[in-house]
Amino acid sequence: MTISILAYDAETGTYGGAATTGSLCVGGWVLRGDAESGLSASQGSLPSTLWGARVLDRMRAGLSAAEAVSEVVDADAGRAHRQLAALDPKGGTGHFTGASSIPAAGARQAASVVVTGNLLSGDDVLEACLDGYREGRGTMAERLIAALEAAAAAGGDSRGLLSAALLVVSRSAAPLSLRIDHSETPLRDLAELHRRATSGAYGEWARLVPTLDEPERAEPYGETVTPAG
């Protein structure tokens, strides 16, 4: 199974994406984006990382997510083996599932959120992922992790899960990009990595670095804060 979710929170101006799969390195394959372009999730039995980058270029140029997905997909003769989801800077969504995607495969969407998956145990995994996000509490990252956990609990992948990833971006905060590339418990490890990355000295330091809204920020940090750069 590869299942991914992209979402936008208009209240906080935060964009987030998460993905998990029964193979390696899901973050590097699937998730891309930033607060100026939006987010993309490119997956499938023969996924195209080019799709993920190209749909971001088109959304940054002003196309809606649906328009950008259609333009990128239509130009690729191998599209039957691929999936693509996009979330534009206004929170609009678009998605495509190729006809040769390994079942169960498909997508679900609601306002400012889109879920895509393939090689699922059933279509209810898509619904569970969407519901997990909408019913989740806490930050964008916490809701996205809850969505992946709900998808896994609904059946997930008969192969088991081996990797998971999280990407959260906004104009007012540094990007949060976390990856578990190989683990027998990737969702548990992702939740723990998120906890470590958003608390303690590292979390404090990350709140002081430049952002799109404050590109020249240079607030001093205390002796207890360990810089990552």
C-alpha positions as CSV (number, residue, x, y, z in Angstrom):
1,M,0.0,0.0,0.0
2,T,1.0,3.5,-0.6
3,I,-1.4,6.0,0.9
4,S,-0.9,9.7,1.0
5,I,-2.8,12.8,2.2
6,L,-2.5,16.5,1.4
7,A,-4.3,19.1,3.4
8,Y,-4.5,22.9,4.0
9,D,-5.7,24.7,7.1
10,A,-6.9,28.2,6.1
11,E,-7.0,29.3,9.8
12,T,-3.3,28.8,10.3
13,G,-2.1,29.1,6.7
14,T,-0.5,25.7,7.0
15,Y,-0.1,23.1,4.3
16,G,0.7,19.5,5.2
17,G,1.3,16.1,3.5
18,A,1.9,12.6,4.9
19,A,2.5,9.2,3.3
20,T,3.2,5.6,4.2
21,T,3.9,2.5,2.2
22,G,5.1,-1.2,2.4
23,S,8.3,-0.3,0.5
24,L,11.3,2.0,1.2
25,C,11.8,5.7,1.2
26,V,8.2,6.9,0.7
27,G,9.0,10.5,1.5
28,G,11.6,10.9,-1.2
29,W,9.3,9.3,-3.8
30,V,6.0,10.8,-2.9
31,L,5.9,14.2,-1.2
32,R,7.0,17.6,-2.5
33,G,6.1,21.2,-2.0
34,D,6.3,24.5,-0.3
35,A,4.1,27.3,0.9
36,E,4.4,29.3,-2.4
37,S,3.7,26.4,-4.8
38,G,1.4,24.0,-2.8
39,L,2.0,20.3,-2.3
40,S,2.1,17.2,-4.5
41,A,2.0,13.5,-3.9
42,S,3.2,11.3,-6.8
43,Q,2.9,7.6,-6.4
44,G,1.9,4.3,-8.2
45,S,3.4,1.1,-9.4
46,L,5.8,3.1,-11.6
47,P,5.7,6.5,-9.9
48,S,7.1,9.6,-11.6
49,T,9.0,12.1,-9.4
50,L,8.8,14.4,-12.5
51,W,5.1,14.6,-12.1
52,G,5.5,15.8,-8.5
53,A,7.8,18.6,-9.5
54,R,6.0,19.6,-12.7
55,V,2.6,20.0,-11.0
56,L,4.2,22.3,-8.4
57,D,5.7,24.5,-11.2
58,R,2.3,24.8,-12.8
59,M,0.5,25.7,-9.5
60,R,3.2,28.3,-8.7
61,A,2.5,29.8,-12.1
62,G,-1.1,30.2,-11.3
63,L,-2.9,27.0,-12.4
64,S,-5.4,25.4,-10.0
65,A,-4.5,22.0,-8.6
66,A,-7.1,20.3,-10.9
67,E,-5.8,22.2,-14.0
68,A,-2.1,21.4,-13.1
69,V,-2.8,17.7,-12.6
70,S,-4.7,17.4,-15.9
71,E,-1.9,19.2,-17.8
72,V,0.9,17.0,-16.3
73,V,-1.0,13.7,-16.6
74,D,-2.2,14.3,-20.2
75,A,1.4,14.8,-21.4
76,D,2.6,11.3,-20.2
77,A,1.9,8.2,-22.2
78,G,2.8,6.1,-19.2
79,R,0.1,7.6,-17.0
80,A,-1.9,4.4,-16.6
81,H,0.7,3.2,-14.0
82,R,0.8,6.3,-11.9
83,Q,-1.2,8.3,-9.4
84,L,-0.9,12.0,-8.6
85,A,-2.6,14.4,-6.1
86,A,-2.0,18.1,-5.7
87,L,-3.0,20.9,-3.3
88,D,-2.7,24.4,-4.7
89,P,-1.8,27.5,-2.6
90,K,-5.5,28.4,-2.2
91,G,-6.4,25.0,-0.9
92,G,-7.8,23.6,-4.1
93,T,-7.3,19.9,-4.8
94,G,-6.8,17.7,-7.9
95,H,-6.0,14.0,-8.4
96,F,-5.5,11.3,-10.9
97,T,-5.4,7.5,-10.7
98,G,-4.2,5.5,-13.7
99,A,-6.3,2.7,-15.1
100,S,-3.5,0.2,-14.4
101,S,-3.0,1.1,-10.8
102,I,-2.9,-1.9,-8.5
103,P,-6.3,-2.3,-6.7
104,A,-7.7,-1.2,-4.5
105,A,-6.7,2.2,-5.8
106,G,-8.4,5.5,-5.9
107,A,-8.9,8.9,-4.2
108,R,-11.1,10.7,-1.8
109,Q,-11.4,14.5,-1.3
110,A,-13.1,17.0,0.9
111,A,-12.6,20.8,1.4
112,S,-8.9,21.4,1.2
113,V,-7.9,17.8,1.6
114,V,-7.2,14.9,-0.8
115,V,-6.3,11.3,-0.1
116,T,-4.9,8.9,-2.7
117,G,-3.9,5.3,-2.4
118,N,-3.0,2.1,-4.3
119,L,-2.5,-1.6,-3.4
120,L,-4.9,-1.0,-0.5
121,S,-6.7,-3.8,1.3
122,G,-10.0,-2.1,0.3
123,D,-11.6,1.2,-0.6
124,D,-12.5,1.8,3.1
125,V,-8.8,2.6,3.8
126,L,-9.2,5.8,1.8
127,E,-12.3,6.7,3.8
128,A,-10.5,5.9,7.1
129,C,-7.6,8.1,6.2
130,L,-9.8,11.1,5.3
131,D,-11.9,10.6,8.5
132,G,-8.8,10.3,10.6
133,Y,-7.7,13.7,9.5
134,R,-11.0,15.4,9.8
135,E,-11.7,13.9,13.2
136,G,-8.1,14.5,14.4
137,R,-7.1,17.0,17.0
138,G,-3.9,19.1,17.5
139,T,-1.6,20.5,15.0
140,M,-1.6,19.8,11.2
141,A,1.2,17.3,11.7
142,E,-0.6,15.5,14.5
143,R,-3.8,15.3,12.4
144,L,-1.9,13.9,9.5
145,I,-0.2,11.2,11.6
146,A,-3.6,10.3,13.0
147,A,-4.8,10.0,9.4
148,L,-2.1,7.5,8.5
149,E,-2.7,5.5,11.7
150,A,-6.4,5.4,10.9
151,A,-5.6,4.1,7.3
152,A,-3.4,1.4,8.7
153,A,-6.0,0.4,11.3
154,A,-8.5,0.0,8.5
155,G,-6.5,-2.7,6.8
156,G,-3.6,-0.9,5.2
157,D,-1.2,-3.2,3.3
158,S,-1.0,-6.9,3.6
159,R,2.8,-6.6,3.2
160,G,3.0,-4.4,6.3
161,L,4.5,-0.9,6.4
162,L,8.1,-0.1,6.0
163,S,8.4,3.7,5.6
164,A,6.5,6.9,6.4
165,A,7.0,10.6,5.9
166,L,5.6,14.0,6.9
167,L,5.9,17.4,5.2
168,V,4.4,20.6,6.8
169,V,5.0,24.1,5.4
170,S,3.7,27.6,5.9
171,R,4.8,31.2,5.4
172,S,5.3,31.7,9.1
173,A,7.4,28.7,10.1
174,A,10.4,26.7,8.9
175,P,9.5,23.6,6.8
176,L,9.1,20.4,8.8
177,S,10.2,17.5,6.7
178,L,10.5,14.1,8.5
179,R,11.2,10.7,7.0
180,I,11.3,7.2,8.3
181,D,12.9,5.4,5.3
182,H,13.0,1.9,6.7
183,S,11.4,0.5,9.9
184,E,9.2,-2.3,11.1
185,T,7.2,0.4,12.9
186,P,7.3,3.4,10.7
187,L,4.2,5.2,12.0
188,R,5.3,4.9,15.6
189,D,8.7,6.1,14.7
190,L,7.4,9.0,12.7
191,A,5.2,10.1,15.7
192,E,8.3,9.9,17.9
193,L,10.5,11.8,15.5
194,H,7.8,14.5,15.2
195,R,7.7,14.8,19.0
196,R,11.5,15.2,19.1
197,A,11.6,17.7,16.2
198,T,9.0,20.0,17.8
199,S,10.1,20.0,21.4
200,G,13.2,20.7,23.5
201,A,16.2,22.5,22.2
202,Y,15.8,21.6,18.6
203,G,12.1,22.7,18.5
204,E,13.1,26.0,20.1
205,W,15.9,26.6,17.6
206,A,13.6,25.8,14.7
207,R,11.2,28.5,15.8
208,L,13.9,31.2,15.4
209,V,15.1,30.6,11.9
210,P,14.0,32.7,8.8
211,T,10.6,32.2,7.2
212,L,8.9,33.4,4.0
213,D,7.2,36.1,6.1
214,E,10.3,37.0,8.0
215,P,13.2,36.2,5.6
216,E,15.8,38.2,7.6
217,R,14.9,36.9,11.0
218,A,17.9,36.5,13.2
219,E,16.7,36.2,16.8
220,P,19.4,35.0,19.2
221,Y,19.1,31.6,20.8
222,G,20.1,30.6,24.3
223,E,23.0,28.4,25.3
224,T,20.7,25.4,25.7
225,V,19.6,25.5,22.1
226,T,21.7,23.4,19.7
227,P,21.6,24.8,16.1
228,A,21.2,22.3,13.3
229,G,23.2,24.2,10.7
